[in-house]
Amino acid sequence: MDLQLKTLSFKKLFCNYSTYEQEFDYGGVLGRAEFINGFICHKFVCFKKGNSEETAAVNLTEIESKKEKSVGNRILKYIGINLRLGNKINDMKEIEKIYGVPVSIDDCFIDMLRYHYLVSPDLFICLGIKTSNNKLIHVEIINDSEVISEIIDVRRNMTLRNKR
């Protein structure tokens, strides 16, 4: 799967929005994150590990308004993901044909199931489907093996806590 995640920069992609960067811990890995002004900061995250200029992860969370979907879908189009936020996902088997069988599914959120796919050792994709209407509202893509390892550990521990 040939994705353009490493070159993603909100600042370059969105000249009509102001962006800001700050130090950030993404699943236990330190680096910098880029955010888009005018949105709640967790909605759009572009993470670069350490001092790298390459993007290691992008996280689009709880994307539901028309404006959020427009921004999120522009990001997905740039990266080269053939999914669109706000679209109905009626058959997860169609998704599995592209990304494989999910390594886990979590229901830690109200009204959202997150499907975690380890596509390769250096490509992790998480899709969040709103359970009340089957619409795609969350996409996380990670292309760094260290970040993937940390995220999988964090999510595994989170799942264990929720089962106690």
VMD Tcl script that builds the backbone (N, CA, C; Angstrom):
set m [mol new atoms 492]
animate dup $m
set s [atomselect $m all]
$s set {name element resname resid chain x y z} {
  {N N MET 1 A 0.851 -1.177 0.000}
  {CA C MET 1 A 0.000 0.000 0.000}
  {C C MET 1 A 0.893 1.235 0.000}
  {N N ASP 2 A 0.781 2.051 -1.025}
  {CA C ASP 2 A 1.634 3.221 -1.187}
  {C C ASP 2 A 0.893 4.466 -0.704}
  {N N LEU 3 A 1.197 4.888 0.508}
  {CA C LEU 3 A 0.524 6.045 1.095}
  {C C LEU 3 A 1.487 7.231 1.167}
  {N N GLN 4 A 0.937 8.414 1.139}
  {CA C GLN 4 A 1.727 9.640 1.215}
  {C C GLN 4 A 1.689 10.242 2.615}
  {N N LEU 5 A 1.733 9.400 3.625}
  {CA C LEU 5 A 1.638 9.883 5.001}
  {C C LEU 5 A 2.895 10.616 5.438}
  {N N LYS 6 A 4.067 10.126 5.071}
  {CA C LYS 6 A 5.326 10.708 5.556}
  {C C LYS 6 A 5.482 12.177 5.187}
  {N N THR 7 A 4.887 12.598 4.081}
  {CA C THR 7 A 5.043 13.980 3.632}
  {C C THR 7 A 3.895 14.889 4.087}
  {N N LEU 8 A 2.933 14.334 4.816}
  {CA C LEU 8 A 1.773 15.124 5.241}
  {C C LEU 8 A 2.186 16.243 6.192}
  {N N SER 9 A 1.691 17.424 5.913}
  {CA C SER 9 A 1.856 18.579 6.790}
  {C C SER 9 A 0.572 19.394 6.705}
  {N N PHE 10 A -0.092 19.592 7.830}
  {CA C PHE 10 A -1.314 20.393 7.829}
  {C C PHE 10 A -1.017 21.812 7.331}
  {N N LYS 11 A 0.131 22.349 7.738}
  {CA C LYS 11 A 0.507 23.712 7.348}
  {C C LYS 11 A 0.564 23.843 5.820}
  {N N LYS 12 A 1.133 22.834 5.154}
  {CA C LYS 12 A 1.257 22.882 3.692}
  {C C LYS 12 A -0.067 22.548 2.993}
  {N N LEU 13 A -0.843 21.648 3.587}
  {CA C LEU 13 A -2.087 21.202 2.967}
  {C C LEU 13 A -3.215 22.215 3.106}
  {N N PHE 14 A -3.218 22.953 4.215}
  {CA C PHE 14 A -4.318 23.880 4.507}
  {C C PHE 14 A -3.807 25.308 4.650}
  {N N CYS 15 A -3.632 25.975 3.542}
  {CA C CYS 15 A -3.164 27.361 3.615}
  {C C CYS 15 A -4.272 28.309 4.084}
  {N N ASN 16 A -5.534 27.855 4.043}
  {CA C ASN 16 A -6.645 28.707 4.486}
  {C C ASN 16 A -6.966 28.542 5.969}
  {N N TYR 17 A -6.227 27.655 6.661}
  {CA C TYR 17 A -6.362 27.495 8.111}
  {C C TYR 17 A -5.011 27.772 8.750}
  {N N SER 18 A -5.042 28.347 9.936}
  {CA C SER 18 A -3.772 28.461 10.652}
  {C C SER 18 A -3.571 27.175 11.458}
  {N N THR 19 A -2.324 26.795 11.583}
  {CA C THR 19 A -1.977 25.580 12.305}
  {C C THR 19 A -0.979 25.928 13.388}
  {N N TYR 20 A -0.799 25.029 14.320}
  {CA C TYR 20 A 0.216 25.221 15.351}
  {C C TYR 20 A 0.814 23.871 15.715}
  {N N GLU 21 A 2.024 23.912 16.239}
  {CA C GLU 21 A 2.742 22.711 16.660}
  {C C GLU 21 A 3.055 22.811 18.133}
  {N N GLN 22 A 3.135 21.656 18.763}
  {CA C GLN 22 A 3.596 21.601 20.149}
  {C C GLN 22 A 4.182 20.227 20.421}
  {N N GLU 23 A 4.985 20.151 21.483}
  {CA C GLU 23 A 5.526 18.853 21.879}
  {C C GLU 23 A 4.356 17.945 22.208}
  {N N PHE 24 A 4.538 16.657 21.911}
  {CA C PHE 24 A 3.411 15.739 22.037}
  {C C PHE 24 A 3.912 14.331 22.333}
  {N N ASP 25 A 3.164 13.613 23.127}
  {CA C ASP 25 A 3.434 12.209 23.434}
  {C C ASP 25 A 2.347 11.394 22.756}
  {N N TYR 26 A 2.733 10.623 21.747}
  {CA C TYR 26 A 1.775 9.813 20.997}
  {C C TYR 26 A 1.977 8.364 21.397}
  {N N GLY 27 A 1.142 7.863 22.279}
  {CA C GLY 27 A 1.224 6.475 22.725}
  {C C GLY 27 A 2.542 6.134 23.384}
  {N N GLY 28 A 3.164 7.088 24.050}
  {CA C GLY 28 A 4.427 6.829 24.728}
  {C C GLY 28 A 5.655 7.212 23.928}
  {N N VAL 29 A 5.482 7.730 22.720}
  {CA C VAL 29 A 6.602 8.164 21.889}
  {C C VAL 29 A 6.580 9.698 21.816}
  {N N LEU 30 A 7.710 10.317 22.157}
  {CA C LEU 30 A 7.779 11.781 22.163}
  {C C LEU 30 A 8.049 12.322 20.772}
  {N N GLY 31 A 7.503 13.505 20.520}
  {CA C GLY 31 A 7.705 14.171 19.241}
  {C C GLY 31 A 6.962 15.489 19.224}
  {N N ARG 32 A 6.522 15.875 18.034}
  {CA C ARG 32 A 5.767 17.107 17.842}
  {C C ARG 32 A 4.479 16.770 17.096}
  {N N ALA 33 A 3.440 17.492 17.452}
  {CA C ALA 33 A 2.168 17.308 16.753}
  {C C ALA 33 A 1.732 18.635 16.169}
  {N N GLU 34 A 1.127 18.524 15.018}
  {CA C GLU 34 A 0.578 19.684 14.336}
  {C C GLU 34 A -0.949 19.606 14.474}
  {N N PHE 35 A -1.561 20.748 14.772}
  {CA C PHE 35 A -3.001 20.837 14.962}
  {C C PHE 35 A -3.543 21.953 14.064}
  {N N ILE 36 A -4.845 21.946 13.838}
  {CA C ILE 36 A -5.485 22.971 13.016}
  {C C ILE 36 A -6.324 23.862 13.923}
  {N N ASN 37 A -6.035 25.172 13.907}
  {CA C ASN 37 A -6.817 26.124 14.692}
  {C C ASN 37 A -8.267 26.119 14.228}
  {N N GLY 38 A -9.165 26.357 15.169}
  {CA C GLY 38 A -10.583 26.409 14.848}
  {C C GLY 38 A -11.310 25.099 15.099}
  {N N PHE 39 A -10.555 24.077 15.496}
  {CA C PHE 39 A -11.135 22.777 15.827}
  {C C PHE 39 A -10.623 22.356 17.203}
  {N N ILE 40 A -11.399 21.545 17.903}
  {CA C ILE 40 A -10.914 20.969 19.160}
  {C C ILE 40 A -9.633 20.222 18.819}
  {N N CYS 41 A -8.587 20.413 19.629}
  {CA C CYS 41 A -7.248 19.951 19.233}
  {C C CYS 41 A -7.155 18.463 18.945}
  {N N HIS 42 A -7.939 17.623 19.608}
  {CA C HIS 42 A -7.802 16.179 19.373}
  {C C HIS 42 A -8.449 15.717 18.065}
  {N N LYS 43 A -9.205 16.576 17.405}
  {CA C LYS 43 A -9.897 16.178 16.168}
  {C C LYS 43 A -8.920 15.832 15.042}
  {N N PHE 44 A -7.884 16.652 14.879}
  {CA C PHE 44 A -6.919 16.475 13.795}
  {C C PHE 44 A -5.514 16.537 14.370}
  {N N VAL 45 A -4.782 15.432 14.310}
  {CA C VAL 45 A -3.424 15.369 14.845}
  {C C VAL 45 A -2.499 14.808 13.766}
  {N N CYS 46 A -1.427 15.538 13.489}
  {CA C CYS 46 A -0.386 15.088 12.570}
  {C C CYS 46 A 0.894 15.001 13.406}
  {N N PHE 47 A 1.372 13.774 13.667}
  {CA C PHE 47 A 2.467 13.536 14.615}
  {C C PHE 47 A 3.766 13.202 13.897}
  {N N LYS 48 A 4.841 13.888 14.325}
  {CA C LYS 48 A 6.191 13.601 13.856}
  {C C LYS 48 A 7.014 13.138 15.058}
  {N N LYS 49 A 7.642 11.988 14.927}
  {CA C LYS 49 A 8.411 11.387 16.024}
  {C C LYS 49 A 9.729 12.132 16.214}
  {N N GLY 50 A 10.063 12.412 17.491}
  {CA C GLY 50 A 11.341 13.063 17.799}
  {C C GLY 50 A 11.510 14.352 17.021}
  {N N ASN 51 A 12.671 14.497 16.371}
  {CA C ASN 51 A 12.948 15.687 15.563}
  {C C ASN 51 A 12.773 15.429 14.069}
  {N N SER 52 A 12.147 14.324 13.728}
  {CA C SER 52 A 11.968 13.955 12.329}
  {C C SER 52 A 11.049 14.943 11.618}
  {N N GLU 53 A 11.279 15.112 10.340}
  {CA C GLU 53 A 10.394 15.924 9.504}
  {C C GLU 53 A 9.322 15.064 8.847}
  {N N GLU 54 A 9.447 13.734 8.985}
  {CA C GLU 54 A 8.469 12.823 8.393}
  {C C GLU 54 A 7.328 12.557 9.369}
  {N N THR 55 A 6.131 12.531 8.854}
  {CA C THR 55 A 4.960 12.241 9.665}
  {C C THR 55 A 4.927 10.751 9.983}
  {N N ALA 56 A 4.758 10.433 11.267}
  {CA C ALA 56 A 4.690 9.043 11.726}
  {C C ALA 56 A 3.248 8.594 11.938}
  {N N ALA 57 A 2.349 9.546 12.185}
  {CA C ALA 57 A 0.954 9.183 12.461}
  {C C ALA 57 A 0.040 10.365 12.172}
  {N N VAL 58 A -1.163 10.017 11.767}
  {CA C VAL 58 A -2.220 11.010 11.643}
  {C C VAL 58 A -3.451 10.418 12.316}
  {N N ASN 59 A -4.156 11.253 13.064}
  {CA C ASN 59 A -5.330 10.796 13.792}
  {C C ASN 59 A -6.465 11.788 13.540}
  {N N LEU 60 A -7.560 11.292 13.016}
  {CA C LEU 60 A -8.758 12.083 12.763}
  {C C LEU 60 A -9.860 11.482 13.622}
  {N N THR 61 A -10.272 12.198 14.651}
  {CA C THR 61 A -11.136 11.624 15.679}
  {C C THR 61 A -12.478 12.337 15.780}
  {N N GLU 62 A -13.539 11.546 15.867}
  {CA C GLU 62 A -14.901 12.055 16.052}
  {C C GLU 62 A -15.227 13.134 15.030}
  {N N ILE 63 A -15.029 12.800 13.778}
  {CA C ILE 63 A -15.238 13.735 12.676}
  {C C ILE 63 A -16.675 13.568 12.182}
  {N N GLU 64 A -17.525 14.546 12.510}
  {CA C GLU 64 A -18.941 14.400 12.175}
  {C C GLU 64 A -19.570 15.615 11.502}
  {N N SER 65 A -19.095 16.825 11.795}
  {CA C SER 65 A -19.718 17.995 11.171}
  {C C SER 65 A -19.282 18.098 9.708}
  {N N LYS 66 A -20.027 18.857 8.945}
  {CA C LYS 66 A -19.716 19.036 7.524}
  {C C LYS 66 A -18.316 19.626 7.340}
  {N N LYS 67 A -17.983 20.614 8.148}
  {CA C LYS 67 A -16.671 21.268 8.064}
  {C C LYS 67 A -15.555 20.282 8.433}
  {N N GLU 68 A -15.753 19.511 9.493}
  {CA C GLU 68 A -14.759 18.509 9.902}
  {C C GLU 68 A -14.568 17.452 8.819}
  {N N LYS 69 A -15.668 16.980 8.247}
  {CA C LYS 69 A -15.574 15.959 7.196}
  {C C LYS 69 A -14.832 16.500 5.972}
  {N N SER 70 A -15.072 17.747 5.623}
  {CA C SER 70 A -14.388 18.356 4.481}
  {C C SER 70 A -12.875 18.378 4.712}
  {N N VAL 71 A -12.460 18.802 5.891}
  {CA C VAL 71 A -11.033 18.844 6.235}
  {C C VAL 71 A -10.471 17.428 6.302}
  {N N GLY 72 A -11.150 16.534 7.008}
  {CA C GLY 72 A -10.677 15.157 7.157}
  {C C GLY 72 A -10.567 14.426 5.833}
  {N N ASN 73 A -11.540 14.607 4.968}
  {CA C ASN 73 A -11.510 13.927 3.676}
  {C C ASN 73 A -10.419 14.479 2.758}
  {N N ARG 74 A -10.096 15.739 2.925}
  {CA C ARG 74 A -8.968 16.301 2.170}
  {C C ARG 74 A -7.659 15.647 2.625}
  {N N ILE 75 A -7.533 15.413 3.915}
  {CA C ILE 75 A -6.345 14.730 4.452}
  {C C ILE 75 A -6.273 13.310 3.905}
  {N N LEU 76 A -7.381 12.576 3.969}
  {CA C LEU 76 A -7.400 11.187 3.482}
  {C C LEU 76 A -7.075 11.119 1.985}
  {N N LYS 77 A -7.602 12.058 1.225}
  {CA C LYS 77 A -7.318 12.082 -0.211}
  {C C LYS 77 A -5.831 12.310 -0.458}
  {N N TYR 78 A -5.228 13.241 0.272}
  {CA C TYR 78 A -3.794 13.511 0.130}
  {C C TYR 78 A -2.971 12.261 0.445}
  {N N ILE 79 A -3.327 11.582 1.532}
  {CA C ILE 79 A -2.586 10.387 1.965}
  {C C ILE 79 A -2.746 9.259 0.947}
  {N N GLY 80 A -3.906 9.169 0.324}
  {CA C GLY 80 A -4.162 8.112 -0.654}
  {C C GLY 80 A -5.017 6.980 -0.110}
  {N N ILE 81 A -5.791 7.279 0.924}
  {CA C ILE 81 A -6.730 6.298 1.489}
  {C C ILE 81 A -8.061 6.442 0.759}
  {N N ASN 82 A -8.591 5.346 0.283}
  {CA C ASN 82 A -9.828 5.369 -0.494}
  {C C ASN 82 A -11.055 5.202 0.409}
  {N N LEU 83 A -11.092 5.941 1.487}
  {CA C LEU 83 A -12.238 5.980 2.392}
  {C C LEU 83 A -12.619 7.433 2.590}
  {N N ARG 84 A -13.879 7.682 2.932}
  {CA C ARG 84 A -14.320 9.045 3.185}
  {C C ARG 84 A -15.078 9.100 4.501}
  {N N LEU 85 A -14.681 10.055 5.330}
  {CA C LEU 85 A -15.367 10.269 6.603}
  {C C LEU 85 A -16.809 10.652 6.326}
  {N N GLY 86 A -17.708 10.085 7.108}
  {CA C GLY 86 A -19.135 10.344 6.936}
  {C C GLY 86 A -19.831 9.321 6.059}
  {N N ASN 87 A -19.045 8.516 5.331}
  {CA C ASN 87 A -19.659 7.472 4.503}
  {C C ASN 87 A -20.100 6.304 5.369}
  {N N LYS 88 A -21.187 5.671 4.953}
  {CA C LYS 88 A -21.687 4.483 5.640}
  {C C LYS 88 A -20.822 3.281 5.315}
  {N N ILE 89 A -20.501 2.507 6.326}
  {CA C ILE 89 A -19.770 1.253 6.168}
  {C C ILE 89 A -20.736 0.155 6.597}
  {N N ASN 90 A -21.374 -0.471 5.636}
  {CA C ASN 90 A -22.370 -1.493 5.945}
  {C C ASN 90 A -21.788 -2.887 6.058}
  {N N ASP 91 A -20.655 -3.109 5.421}
  {CA C ASP 91 A -20.087 -4.459 5.395}
  {C C ASP 91 A -18.592 -4.385 5.688}
  {N N MET 92 A -18.212 -4.762 6.911}
  {CA C MET 92 A -16.803 -4.728 7.292}
  {C C MET 92 A -15.986 -5.737 6.490}
  {N N LYS 93 A -16.632 -6.720 5.882}
  {CA C LYS 93 A -15.918 -7.693 5.042}
  {C C LYS 93 A -15.276 -6.989 3.843}
  {N N GLU 94 A -15.914 -5.933 3.335}
  {CA C GLU 94 A -15.328 -5.158 2.237}
  {C C GLU 94 A -14.054 -4.457 2.696}
  {N N ILE 95 A -14.053 -3.953 3.914}
  {CA C ILE 95 A -12.859 -3.313 4.482}
  {C C ILE 95 A -11.758 -4.355 4.672}
  {N N GLU 96 A -12.144 -5.542 5.139}
  {CA C GLU 96 A -11.165 -6.610 5.361}
  {C C GLU 96 A -10.480 -7.032 4.066}
  {N N LYS 97 A -11.159 -6.912 2.944}
  {CA C LYS 97 A -10.541 -7.249 1.656}
  {C C LYS 97 A -9.343 -6.335 1.376}
  {N N ILE 98 A -9.385 -5.127 1.898}
  {CA C ILE 98 A -8.312 -4.157 1.675}
  {C C ILE 98 A -7.251 -4.240 2.768}
  {N N TYR 99 A -7.669 -4.265 4.039}
  {CA C TYR 99 A -6.739 -4.138 5.162}
  {C C TYR 99 A -6.481 -5.447 5.901}
  {N N GLY 100 A -7.214 -6.496 5.588}
  {CA C GLY 100 A -7.072 -7.764 6.293}
  {C C GLY 100 A -8.031 -7.841 7.469}
  {N N VAL 101 A -7.905 -8.907 8.222}
  {CA C VAL 101 A -8.758 -9.111 9.403}
  {C C VAL 101 A -8.249 -8.207 10.530}
  {N N PRO 102 A -9.149 -7.548 11.267}
  {CA C PRO 102 A -8.677 -6.692 12.356}
  {C C PRO 102 A -7.952 -7.508 13.434}
  {N N VAL 103 A -6.869 -6.914 13.966}
  {CA C VAL 103 A -6.157 -7.571 15.061}
  {C C VAL 103 A -6.922 -7.408 16.368}
  {N N SER 104 A -7.754 -6.381 16.439}
  {CA C SER 104 A -8.627 -6.207 17.600}
  {C C SER 104 A -9.744 -5.233 17.244}
  {N N ILE 105 A -10.787 -5.288 18.051}
  {CA C ILE 105 A -11.914 -4.367 17.937}
  {C C ILE 105 A -12.174 -3.867 19.346}
  {N N ASP 106 A -12.224 -2.552 19.514}
  {CA C ASP 106 A -12.521 -2.063 20.862}
  {C C ASP 106 A -13.805 -1.259 20.880}
  {N N ASP 107 A -14.470 -1.343 22.031}
  {CA C ASP 107 A -15.729 -0.630 22.229}
  {C C ASP 107 A -15.621 0.277 23.448}
  {N N CYS 108 A -14.463 0.896 23.607}
  {CA C CYS 108 A -14.205 1.767 24.760}
  {C C CYS 108 A -14.893 3.120 24.642}
  {N N PHE 109 A -15.502 3.383 23.509}
  {CA C PHE 109 A -16.150 4.669 23.273}
  {C C PHE 109 A -17.657 4.495 23.214}
  {N N ILE 110 A -18.378 5.525 23.586}
  {CA C ILE 110 A -19.834 5.507 23.472}
  {C C ILE 110 A -20.179 5.697 22.005}
  {N N ASP 111 A -20.966 4.798 21.450}
  {CA C ASP 111 A -21.477 4.894 20.085}
  {C C ASP 111 A -20.394 4.799 19.009}
  {N N MET 112 A -19.266 4.105 19.302}
  {CA C MET 112 A -18.251 3.897 18.279}
  {C C MET 112 A -17.502 2.592 18.543}
  {N N LEU 113 A -17.329 1.814 17.487}
  {CA C LEU 113 A -16.448 0.647 17.515}
  {C C LEU 113 A -15.208 1.002 16.718}
  {N N ARG 114 A -14.030 0.685 17.269}
  {CA C ARG 114 A -12.781 0.926 16.550}
  {C C ARG 114 A -12.193 -0.412 16.119}
  {N N TYR 115 A -11.910 -0.506 14.844}
  {CA C TYR 115 A -11.330 -1.705 14.235}
  {C C TYR 115 A -9.854 -1.427 13.969}
  {N N HIS 116 A -8.973 -2.264 14.537}
  {CA C HIS 116 A -7.525 -2.070 14.436}
  {C C HIS 116 A -6.941 -3.063 13.442}
  {N N TYR 117 A -6.230 -2.547 12.433}
  {CA C TYR 117 A -5.638 -3.379 11.394}
  {C C TYR 117 A -4.125 -3.190 11.381}
  {N N LEU 118 A -3.386 -4.269 11.527}
  {CA C LEU 118 A -1.939 -4.237 11.364}
  {C C LEU 118 A -1.670 -4.737 9.948}
  {N N VAL 119 A -1.609 -3.800 9.016}
  {CA C VAL 119 A -1.495 -4.116 7.598}
  {C C VAL 119 A -0.115 -4.691 7.292}
  {N N SER 120 A 0.913 -4.140 7.933}
  {CA C SER 120 A 2.290 -4.617 7.800}
  {C C SER 120 A 3.032 -4.162 9.057}
  {N N PRO 121 A 4.286 -4.597 9.258}
  {CA C PRO 121 A 5.010 -4.177 10.471}
  {C C PRO 121 A 5.147 -2.662 10.609}
  {N N ASP 122 A 5.046 -1.936 9.492}
  {CA C ASP 122 A 5.149 -0.482 9.580}
  {C C ASP 122 A 3.909 0.245 9.044}
  {N N LEU 123 A 2.755 -0.420 9.127}
  {CA C LEU 123 A 1.498 0.246 8.751}
  {C C LEU 123 A 0.350 -0.287 9.601}
  {N N PHE 124 A -0.181 0.601 10.430}
  {CA C PHE 124 A -1.305 0.312 11.328}
  {C C PHE 124 A -2.423 1.275 10.962}
  {N N ILE 125 A -3.628 0.753 10.826}
  {CA C ILE 125 A -4.788 1.587 10.509}
  {C C ILE 125 A -5.909 1.252 11.480}
  {N N CYS 126 A -6.511 2.282 12.043}
  {CA C CYS 126 A -7.646 2.115 12.944}
  {C C CYS 126 A -8.821 2.888 12.347}
  {N N LEU 127 A -9.948 2.203 12.217}
  {CA C LEU 127 A -11.162 2.818 11.686}
  {C C LEU 127 A -12.238 2.804 12.762}
  {N N GLY 128 A -12.854 3.948 12.993}
  {CA C GLY 128 A -13.931 4.059 13.975}
  {C C GLY 128 A -15.266 4.240 13.277}
  {N N ILE 129 A -16.179 3.338 13.582}
  {CA C ILE 129 A -17.512 3.355 12.978}
  {C C ILE 129 A -18.531 3.713 14.057}
  {N N LYS 130 A -19.332 4.724 13.791}
  {CA C LYS 130 A -20.396 5.118 14.723}
  {C C LYS 130 A -21.462 4.026 14.707}
  {N N THR 131 A -21.753 3.457 15.860}
  {CA C THR 131 A -22.645 2.299 15.907}
  {C C THR 131 A -24.098 2.657 15.605}
  {N N SER 132 A -24.518 3.883 15.865}
  {CA C SER 132 A -25.924 4.239 15.645}
  {C C SER 132 A -26.271 4.430 14.172}
  {N N ASN 133 A -25.263 4.716 13.319}
  {CA C ASN 133 A -25.582 4.931 11.906}
  {C C ASN 133 A -24.567 4.290 10.936}
  {N N ASN 134 A -23.604 3.552 11.461}
  {CA C ASN 134 A -22.570 2.858 10.655}
  {C C ASN 134 A -21.714 3.796 9.813}
  {N N LYS 135 A -21.553 5.035 10.243}
  {CA C LYS 135 A -20.734 5.978 9.477}
  {C C LYS 135 A -19.306 6.014 10.014}
  {N N LEU 136 A -18.360 6.189 9.089}
  {CA C LEU 136 A -16.950 6.307 9.436}
  {C C LEU 136 A -16.711 7.679 10.050}
  {N N ILE 137 A -16.255 7.693 11.320}
  {CA C ILE 137 A -16.023 8.973 12.003}
  {C C ILE 137 A -14.610 9.079 12.577}
  {N N HIS 138 A -13.804 8.038 12.411}
  {CA C HIS 138 A -12.460 8.041 12.988}
  {C C HIS 138 A -11.505 7.276 12.076}
  {N N VAL 139 A -10.359 7.884 11.782}
  {CA C VAL 139 A -9.307 7.203 11.032}
  {C C VAL 139 A -7.974 7.553 11.684}
  {N N GLU 140 A -7.215 6.516 11.985}
  {CA C GLU 140 A -5.860 6.694 12.508}
  {C C GLU 140 A -4.943 5.859 11.632}
  {N N ILE 141 A -3.857 6.472 11.174}
  {CA C ILE 141 A -2.889 5.773 10.340}
  {C C ILE 141 A -1.501 6.023 10.927}
  {N N ILE 142 A -0.768 4.937 11.168}
  {CA C ILE 142 A 0.582 5.030 11.726}
  {C C ILE 142 A 1.519 4.264 10.807}
  {N N ASN 143 A 2.637 4.887 10.442}
  {CA C ASN 143 A 3.593 4.216 9.562}
  {C C ASN 143 A 5.001 4.168 10.161}
  {N N ASP 144 A 5.082 4.047 11.462}
  {CA C ASP 144 A 6.366 3.954 12.154}
  {C C ASP 144 A 6.296 2.764 13.107}
  {N N SER 145 A 7.198 1.805 12.962}
  {CA C SER 145 A 7.112 0.561 13.735}
  {C C SER 145 A 7.217 0.788 15.240}
  {N N GLU 146 A 8.020 1.767 15.685}
  {CA C GLU 146 A 8.120 2.038 17.128}
  {C C GLU 146 A 6.797 2.581 17.667}
  {N N VAL 147 A 6.198 3.515 16.952}
  {CA C VAL 147 A 4.916 4.089 17.383}
  {C C VAL 147 A 3.843 3.008 17.361}
  {N N ILE 148 A 3.846 2.164 16.327}
  {CA C ILE 148 A 2.866 1.076 16.242}
  {C C ILE 148 A 2.997 0.157 17.448}
  {N N SER 149 A 4.213 -0.229 17.787}
  {CA C SER 149 A 4.445 -1.113 18.930}
  {C C SER 149 A 3.914 -0.505 20.226}
  {N N GLU 150 A 4.208 0.769 20.438}
  {CA C GLU 150 A 3.736 1.451 21.648}
  {C C GLU 150 A 2.216 1.560 21.667}
  {N N ILE 151 A 1.623 1.902 20.542}
  {CA C ILE 151 A 0.161 2.040 20.464}
  {C C ILE 151 A -0.514 0.703 20.741}
  {N N ILE 152 A -0.006 -0.365 20.147}
  {CA C ILE 152 A -0.599 -1.682 20.371}
  {C C ILE 152 A -0.497 -2.061 21.844}
  {N N ASP 153 A 0.644 -1.779 22.482}
  {CA C ASP 153 A 0.793 -2.053 23.920}
  {C C ASP 153 A -0.198 -1.247 24.745}
  {N N VAL 154 A -0.329 0.039 24.432}
  {CA C VAL 154 A -1.255 0.911 25.167}
  {C C VAL 154 A -2.685 0.415 24.995}
  {N N ARG 155 A -3.080 0.088 23.782}
  {CA C ARG 155 A -4.455 -0.357 23.531}
  {C C ARG 155 A -4.720 -1.717 24.157}
  {N N ARG 156 A -3.724 -2.587 24.160}
  {CA C ARG 156 A -3.888 -3.898 24.782}
  {C C ARG 156 A -4.116 -3.710 26.288}
  {N N ASN 157 A -3.332 -2.830 26.918}
  {CA C ASN 157 A -3.508 -2.551 28.347}
  {C C ASN 157 A -4.851 -1.903 28.621}
  {N N MET 158 A -5.295 -1.022 27.742}
  {CA C MET 158 A -6.593 -0.367 27.897}
  {C C MET 158 A -7.710 -1.403 27.842}
  {N N THR 159 A -7.611 -2.338 26.927}
  {CA C THR 159 A -8.613 -3.389 26.790}
  {C C THR 159 A -8.646 -4.262 28.040}
  {N N LEU 160 A -7.465 -4.585 28.586}
  {CA C LEU 160 A -7.411 -5.389 29.801}
  {C C LEU 160 A -8.045 -4.651 30.976}
  {N N ARG 161 A -7.803 -3.342 31.114}
  {CA C ARG 161 A -8.404 -2.559 32.202}
  {C C ARG 161 A -9.916 -2.572 32.098}
  {N N ASN 162 A -10.450 -2.444 30.886}
  {CA C ASN 162 A -11.892 -2.393 30.689}
  {C C ASN 162 A -12.571 -3.727 30.965}
  {N N LYS 163 A -11.830 -4.833 30.883}
  {CA C LYS 163 A -12.419 -6.145 31.116}
  {C C LYS 163 A -12.439 -6.519 32.598}
  {N N ARG 164 A -11.713 -5.767 33.414}
  {CA C ARG 164 A -11.668 -6.082 34.862}
  {C C ARG 164 A -12.912 -5.639 35.562}
}
mol reanalyze $m
mol bondsrecalc $m
mol representation Tube
mol addrep $m
